[in-house]
Amino acid sequence: MAFKVSDIESFIFNNMKDIEEYASKEKEKVKYIPIEEFINNNSVFMDDEFFGRGKQWISFNRDGFTSFCSTFGIPLYFINELTEANLASHVLNNYVSNSDVKKQMARYQFVVDTDNNTVLGVVSKTYQNYYNKSLLEDLKKYFPEVYKKFEVSESYVINTNLYLRLLSPKIKAGLVTGRGGTSEDVSRIGLQLSNSLVGDSSVKINFYVLRLLCANGLTIDSLNSNGKVMHSGKEETFKKRLEAAISPLLKDLKTVPNMLKTLAGIEFIPASIVEVGGADEVYSIIPLDSDLNSKRKKLKGDKLKQFDIDIISGYPQKYAGEHSSKIFKSYFRNNQSMFDFINVFTEYARTNNIGLRRRLEIEQRTGAFVNWIIKNKGKIEKQNKQITQRAGQVSFLDI
């Protein structure tokens, strides 16, 4: 039968106190154990679930086993298709008995939750671990104003991956205009700091936007700053590297309202997105199903463009939630903007039961789409103008 793994643990936090308590407990229980210890102990896989020998046994969660297989070139799909009891253990034991494989494995270490002896991931021996508790302590030490005055928005831990979301107490944005006049549509602006104990060797800092109307979240990479701090390097230089990553984004927070204003000022015309080359950007957020994707691969030229226009035109109707669908149907709006379009994705991520990890992925990919729109603003607006003019000419001729 397939190798048995446990589910990934995830946690949601709404205040810094709970995050701090979790991070402290996490540091106590998550340890890095060289795989060489298991090799020297002649460890074996047993009962399609465990690895070890004598008093030293571990099991795997889903991410941990996936990481183990990918690191050592074991076809996970093959292991999962095995149906005979203990066959997975037999295959894995045969593989790891190879002397070359043992040498490779000796260069790595398990990331283990010692409370239940579960492998959460596999990293190299040279991996510089940086606990989530350390990130909180350094943030508090080097950026006390952010730590004390920024408000914790809903934050998450998924298998040791921390997504800390902090909202500025001052910076907000959002107005909508149309036939109904002008009204507020406020978004709070802040930062998301993310860190991992199981493979990503850098702290990442992004802009974070929370639209209050519908609680949609959005993470956007800075166009001007790297937003990363490598775990490696000398400890005494870490403060400078952390400051070099966070300080520019703090200064640039005030530019995010203008970014949202720009999005709100660009009309959503699917043909323009396609003409400027944005179809793949849209499909990276919510991919086409296999049948549509196969059909698309067979198309070229104008037929491909028309296919993409038709599909993207249907995204609001297909994926919009309660709030974003109202905007696309409202008489009181003269048109729909690119800001309205991106909220189709972020509301879809929040309101559909797609899992926390997938939700965060959609928010991040939508942020990448935002940056694509900003970079291509001039081209999109030029296409919008040409399409609007052609539509007006056709309407006049029809009269």
Protein Blocks (a to p, Z undefined) as FASTA:
>chain_A
ZZddddddddddfbfklmmmmmmmmmmmmccddfklmmmnopacehhlagcehjbccddd
fklmmmmmmmnopafklmmmpmbghklmmmmmmmmmpmklmmmmmmpccdddfklopafb
dcdfklccddfklmmmmmmmmmmmlmmmpccdddddeehiacdddddfkbccdddddfko
padddddddddddddfelpacdcdddddddfklopacddddfkbgoiacfbdcfklmmmm
mmmmmmmmmmmmmmmmmmmmmmmmpccdfklmmmnopmmmmmmmmccdfklmmmmmmpgc
jllmmmmmmmmmmmmmmmocfklmmmmmpmkbmbdcfklmmmmmmmmmmmpcgbjklmmm
mmmmmmmmmmmmmmmmmmmmmmmmmmmmmmmmmmmmmZZ
